């Protein structure tokens, strides 16, 4: 069921807690997927991403390790390693609140859980790369629409980290693509002024190119 037709949820702008309800329902929906469905979606996502020019032309990519039912990009990470591309994982900035560092991720990287119980690399002697120097960022989403609207967890980590892209010409510099299960798509999401625009959203089904 698409949430846009759910009588319990009204469109954004008519109900103050719309995003809270949407996050709750979408997280529940993606957690309900079986291990087999998650694996199938991960392979489908790999097929979607590997056909994108933005992936083929990128040498430095930031990804994430799945949590809370997020679509799993680890097949993409393995492909990057095989192709000689460098991968980076987000790490909570130790000083600046709600911002991220990006640390190189290899098969030998040691991981630990952060305050959100999400695995991230240790910062000890870890090679980092500035956000502006990453070619392509593949980030998780809670919900999205077909035009590039997105809903994250609400912490604003990616928006603050990539705030330097505000006002940039679309397609220039670091590119951001959201990753999600296709079942996380809704009819329409309101775009906030602080939202950093995406190139699009990739799911196991297809790539939705942003038009906003």
RANOR-V631710 format. One record per pair of residues at least 6 apart in sequence whose ideal C-beta (glycine too) atoms are under 8 Angstrom apart, sorted by sequence separation. I is the first residue (numbers start at 1). J is the second residue. If there is no record, write none. Layout:
i:I j:J
i:I j:J
This chain:
i:3 j:9
i:9 j:15
i:12 j:18
i:15 j:21
i:49 j:55
i:50 j:56
i:55 j:61
i:64 j:70
i:66 j:72
i:80 j:86
i:81 j:87
i:93 j:99
i:103 j:109
i:113 j:119
i:114 j:120
i:131 j:137
i:144 j:150
i:152 j:158
i:201 j:207
i:202 j:208
i:4 j:11
i:11 j:18
i:12 j:19
i:66 j:73
i:80 j:87
i:93 j:100
i:94 j:101
i:112 j:119
i:113 j:120
i:143 j:150
i:144 j:151
i:152 j:159
i:200 j:207
i:201 j:208
i:10 j:18
i:33 j:41
i:66 j:74
i:92 j:100
i:93 j:101
i:111 j:119
i:112 j:120
i:143 j:151
i:165 j:173
i:200 j:208
i:9 j:18
i:64 j:73
i:65 j:74
i:91 j:100
i:92 j:101
i:111 j:120
i:141 j:150
i:142 j:151
i:165 j:174
i:200 j:209
i:201 j:210
i:63 j:73
i:77 j:87
i:90 j:100
i:91 j:101
i:111 j:121
i:112 j:122
i:141 j:151
i:142 j:152
i:199 j:209
i:200 j:210
i:90 j:101
i:91 j:102
i:110 j:121
i:111 j:122
i:141 j:152
i:142 j:153
i:165 j:176
i:199 j:210
i:9 j:21
i:90 j:102
i:91 j:103
i:109 j:121
i:110 j:122
i:140 j:152
i:162 j:174
i:198 j:210
i:8 j:21
i:9 j:22
i:63 j:76
i:89 j:102
i:139 j:152
i:197 j:210
i:63 j:77
i:88 j:102
i:89 j:103
i:162 j:176
i:88 j:103
i:197 j:212
i:9 j:25
i:88 j:104
i:89 j:105
i:105 j:121
i:185 j:201
i:63 j:80
i:87 j:104
i:88 j:105
i:103 j:120
i:104 j:121
i:109 j:126
i:86 j:104
i:87 j:105
i:103 j:121
i:158 j:176
i:185 j:203
i:3 j:22
i:6 j:25
i:61 j:80
i:87 j:106
i:139 j:158
i:184 j:203
i:89 j:109
i:103 j:123
i:176 j:196
i:178 j:198
i:137 j:158
i:176 j:197
i:177 j:198
i:180 j:201
i:182 j:203
i:191 j:212
i:3 j:25
i:92 j:114
i:101 j:123
i:104 j:126
i:176 j:198
i:177 j:199
i:178 j:200
i:179 j:201
i:180 j:202
i:181 j:203
i:182 j:204
i:3 j:26
i:91 j:114
i:92 j:115
i:103 j:126
i:104 j:127
i:176 j:199
i:177 j:200
i:178 j:201
i:179 j:202
i:180 j:203
i:181 j:204
i:182 j:205
i:185 j:208
i:49 j:73
i:61 j:85
i:63 j:87
i:65 j:89
i:103 j:127
i:104 j:128
i:175 j:199
i:177 j:201
i:178 j:202
i:179 j:203
i:182 j:206
i:60 j:85
i:61 j:86
i:62 j:87
i:63 j:88
i:64 j:89
i:81 j:106
i:103 j:128
i:104 j:129
i:137 j:162
i:177 j:202
i:45 j:71
i:50 j:76
i:59 j:85
i:60 j:86
i:61 j:87
i:62 j:88
i:63 j:89
i:64 j:90
i:81 j:107
i:102 j:128
i:45 j:72
i:49 j:76
i:58 j:85
i:59 j:86
i:61 j:88
i:62 j:89
i:101 j:128
i:102 j:129
i:170 j:197
i:45 j:73
i:60 j:88
i:62 j:90
i:77 j:105
i:92 j:120
i:102 j:130
i:150 j:178
i:171 j:199
i:42 j:71
i:46 j:75
i:50 j:79
i:91 j:120
i:94 j:123
i:102 j:131
i:170 j:199
i:41 j:71
i:42 j:72
i:45 j:75
i:46 j:76
i:90 j:120
i:91 j:121
i:131 j:161
i:166 j:196
i:38 j:69
i:41 j:72
i:42 j:73
i:45 j:76
i:89 j:120
i:100 j:131
i:131 j:162
i:163 j:194
i:165 j:196
i:42 j:74
i:43 j:75
i:89 j:121
i:91 j:123
i:102 j:134
i:132 j:164
i:165 j:197
i:38 j:71
i:39 j:72
i:42 j:75
i:46 j:79
i:131 j:164
i:163 j:196
i:38 j:72
i:144 j:178
i:162 j:196
i:91 j:126
i:159 j:194
i:33 j:69
i:144 j:180
i:159 j:195
i:31 j:68
i:32 j:69
i:137 j:174
i:139 j:176
i:141 j:178
i:143 j:180
i:159 j:196
i:30 j:68
i:31 j:69
i:136 j:174
i:137 j:175
i:139 j:177
i:140 j:178
i:141 j:179
i:142 j:180
i:151 j:189
i:156 j:194
i:158 j:196
i:30 j:69
i:135 j:174
i:136 j:175
i:137 j:176
i:138 j:177
i:139 j:178
i:140 j:179
i:141 j:180
i:146 j:185
i:149 j:188
i:150 j:189
i:30 j:70
i:62 j:102
i:134 j:174
i:135 j:175
i:136 j:176
i:137 j:177
i:138 j:178
i:139 j:179
i:140 j:180
i:144 j:184
i:145 j:185
i:149 j:189
i:27 j:68
i:30 j:71
i:88 j:129
i:132 j:173
i:133 j:174
i:136 j:177
i:138 j:179
i:143 j:184
i:144 j:185
i:145 j:186
i:147 j:188
i:149 j:190
i:27 j:69
i:63 j:105
i:132 j:174
i:142 j:184
i:143 j:185
i:144 j:186
i:145 j:187
i:149 j:191
i:86 j:129
i:131 j:174
i:141 j:184
i:143 j:186
i:145 j:188
i:145 j:189
i:144 j:189
i:150 j:195
i:65 j:111
i:88 j:134
i:143 j:189
i:150 j:198
i:67 j:116
i:148 j:197
i:67 j:117
i:148 j:198
i:67 j:118
i:150 j:201
i:67 j:119
i:148 j:200
i:65 j:118
i:148 j:201
i:65 j:119
i:65 j:120
i:98 j:155
i:100 j:157
i:144 j:201
i:98 j:156
i:99 j:157
i:100 j:158
i:98 j:157
i:141 j:201
i:148 j:208
i:99 j:160
i:100 j:161
i:147 j:208
i:148 j:209
i:76 j:138
i:98 j:160
i:99 j:161
i:146 j:208
i:148 j:210
i:147 j:210
i:148 j:211
i:149 j:212
i:138 j:202
i:144 j:208
i:147 j:211
i:148 j:212
i:73 j:138
i:92 j:157
i:147 j:212
i:90 j:157
i:60 j:129
i:71 j:140
i:70 j:140
i:62 j:134
i:60 j:133
i:61 j:134
i:60 j:134
i:61 j:135
i:62 j:136
i:64 j:138
i:66 j:140
i:60 j:135
i:61 j:136
i:62 j:137
i:63 j:138
i:64 j:139
i:59 j:135
i:60 j:136
i:61 j:137
i:62 j:138
i:64 j:140
i:58 j:135
i:61 j:138
i:62 j:139
i:57 j:135
i:58 j:136
i:55 j:136
i:54 j:136
i:49 j:138
i:73 j:179
i:71 j:179
i:70 j:179
i:71 j:180
i:70 j:180
i:71 j:181
i:27 j:142
i:26 j:142
i:26 j:143
i:58 j:175
i:23 j:142
i:22 j:142
i:23 j:143
i:22 j:143
i:54 j:175
i:54 j:177
i:26 j:151
i:52 j:177
i:23 j:151
i:49 j:177
i:22 j:151
i:23 j:153
i:23 j:154
i:19 j:151
i:71 j:203
i:71 j:204
i:45 j:179
i:19 j:154
i:3 j:143
i:41 j:181
i:41 j:182
i:54 j:199
i:33 j:181
i:52 j:202
i:30 j:181
i:30 j:183
i:49 j:202
i:29 j:183
i:30 j:184
i:48 j:202
i:29 j:184
i:48 j:203
i:52 j:207
i:48 j:204
i:51 j:207
i:45 j:202
i:47 j:204
i:48 j:205
i:26 j:184
i:45 j:203
i:48 j:206
i:44 j:203
i:45 j:204
i:48 j:207
i:44 j:204
i:43 j:204
i:44 j:205
i:41 j:203
i:42 j:204
i:41 j:204
i:22 j:186
i:40 j:204
i:12 j:188
i:11 j:188
i:12 j:189
i:13 j:190
i:12 j:190
i:4 j:186
i:5 j:187
i:2 j:185
i:3 j:186
i:4 j:187
i:2 j:186
i:3 j:187
i:4 j:188
i:2 j:187
